[in-house]
Amino acid sequence: MRAVIQRVTSAQVRVDGQVVGQIGQGFLVLLGIAHGDGDEEALYLARKIVGLRVFEDNDGKMNLALGDVGGSVLAVSQFTLYGDVRKGRRPSFIDAARPEHAEPLYQRFCRMLAAEGVAVQQGVFQAHMEISLVNDGPVTIWMDTAQLMAG
């Protein structure tokens, strides 16, 4: 699994002009799922995101996690995180999981985040979405379970 985590003061996702998910302070998480990903990767990533200490404390140091600041997560499925652009100009998405595998795992990932005590909003799987956000910092972190869990 791959995730791009953006610390935000607010974020929302729209489908067909309607807001389907929105948060205040927290993380916008763009989530990509590969063929071999499963619950182990989802739980690992959910716990890593919830524990990520990138919010500033009273001294201005990044020491606080989502729960410490009462933050939420807006999770959006993003198969294009597995776009391979090594050849040609058109990305190949062959490493991205098929929808029948990715959607249930995306849903379980969101439930895992919620089980860690975080309020979770979602995008709509396979929909054309418009995402707006106010990136705070900016702070943007990239995670890949293939690398994180290997070492």
C-alpha positions in Angstrom: 0.0 0.0 0.0 1.1 3.5 -0.7 -0.2 6.6 1.0 0.4 10.3 0.6 -0.5 12.0 3.9 -1.0 15.8 3.9 -1.4 17.7 7.1 -4.4 20.0 6.6 -6.4 22.6 8.4 -9.4 21.5 6.2 -10.1 19.2 3.3 -13.2 18.1 1.4 -14.1 15.8 -1.5 -16.9 16.4 -3.9 -18.6 14.0 -6.3 -21.0 15.5 -8.9 -20.8 18.8 -7.1 -21.9 17.4 -3.8 -19.7 17.3 -0.7 -19.3 13.6 0.3 -16.6 14.0 2.9 -15.0 16.8 4.7 -12.7 17.4 7.8 -11.2 20.2 9.7 -7.7 19.7 11.2 -6.1 16.4 10.4 -4.8 14.4 7.4 -5.9 14.0 3.8 -4.8 10.5 3.0 -4.5 9.4 -0.6 -4.4 5.6 -0.6 -3.1 3.3 -3.3 -3.5 -0.4 -3.1 -1.4 -3.0 -4.9 -2.2 -6.6 -5.9 -0.6 -8.3 -2.9 -1.8 -5.9 -0.2 -4.0 -7.2 2.6 -5.1 -6.6 6.1 -1.6 -6.8 7.5 -0.5 -3.9 5.3 -3.7 -2.0 6.0 -3.4 -2.3 9.8 0.3 -1.4 9.7 -0.4 1.7 7.7 -3.4 2.8 9.7 -1.5 2.6 12.9 1.5 4.3 11.4 -0.7 7.2 10.2 -2.6 7.6 13.5 0.7 7.7 15.4 2.5 10.1 13.0 3.7 13.0 15.1 3.7 15.9 12.8 1.5 18.4 14.6 3.2 21.2 16.5 3.3 21.3 20.3 3.4 24.5 22.4 7.1 24.9 21.6 6.5 24.7 17.8 8.0 21.2 17.5 6.3 18.4 15.6 5.6 16.2 18.6 1.8 15.6 18.5 -0.2 13.0 16.7 -3.8 13.1 15.4 -5.4 12.1 18.7 -3.4 14.8 20.6 -4.9 17.5 18.4 -8.4 16.0 17.9 -7.7 15.6 14.2 -9.6 13.6 11.6 -8.8 11.8 8.4 -10.2 12.2 5.0 -9.3 9.0 3.1 -9.5 8.9 -0.7 -8.7 5.9 -2.8 -6.0 6.8 -5.4 -4.9 4.0 -7.7 -2.7 6.4 -9.6 -0.2 6.2 -6.8 0.9 3.0 -8.5 1.4 4.7 -11.9 4.6 3.6 -13.5 6.1 6.2 -15.8 9.5 4.6 -16.5 8.6 3.9 -20.1 6.9 6.3 -22.5 4.7 9.1 -21.5 1.5 7.3 -20.5 1.6 5.8 -17.0 1.0 2.1 -16.6 -1.2 1.1 -13.7 -0.5 -2.6 -13.9 0.7 -2.7 -10.3 -2.5 -1.2 -8.9 -5.0 -3.7 -7.4 -8.1 -4.5 -9.4 -11.2 -2.8 -8.0 -12.8 -6.0 -6.6 -9.7 -6.4 -4.4 -9.0 -2.7 -3.7 -12.4 -1.5 -2.7 -13.0 -3.9 0.2 -9.5 -3.3 1.5 -9.9 0.4 1.3 -13.1 0.1 3.3 -11.3 -2.1 5.9 -8.5 0.4 6.1 -11.0 3.2 6.9 -12.5 1.0 9.6 -9.1 0.3 11.0 -8.4 4.0 11.2 -11.7 4.5 13.0 -10.9 1.6 15.4 -7.7 3.5 16.4 -10.0 6.3 17.7 -9.9 8.7 14.7 -12.9 10.2 13.0 -12.8 9.2 9.3 -14.5 10.6 6.3 -14.2 9.0 2.9 -14.3 9.7 -0.8 -16.3 7.5 -3.2 -14.4 4.6 -4.6 -14.0 4.8 -8.4 -15.8 8.1 -8.7 -14.4 11.2 -10.3 -13.7 13.3 -7.3 -12.7 16.9 -6.8 -10.6 17.4 -3.7 -9.9 20.7 -2.1 -7.6 21.2 0.9 -5.6 23.7 2.9 -2.2 22.1 3.3 -0.9 23.1 6.7 2.9 23.8 6.7 3.0 22.4 4.1 3.6 19.0 5.6 3.3 16.0 3.2 4.6 12.5 4.0 4.8 9.5 1.6 4.6 6.0 2.9 5.0 2.6 1.1 4.4 -0.5 3.2 6.7 -2.5 0.8 9.5 -0.4 2.1 8.3 0.3 5.7 7.6 -3.3 6.5 10.8 -4.6 4.9 13.2 -2.9 7.2 
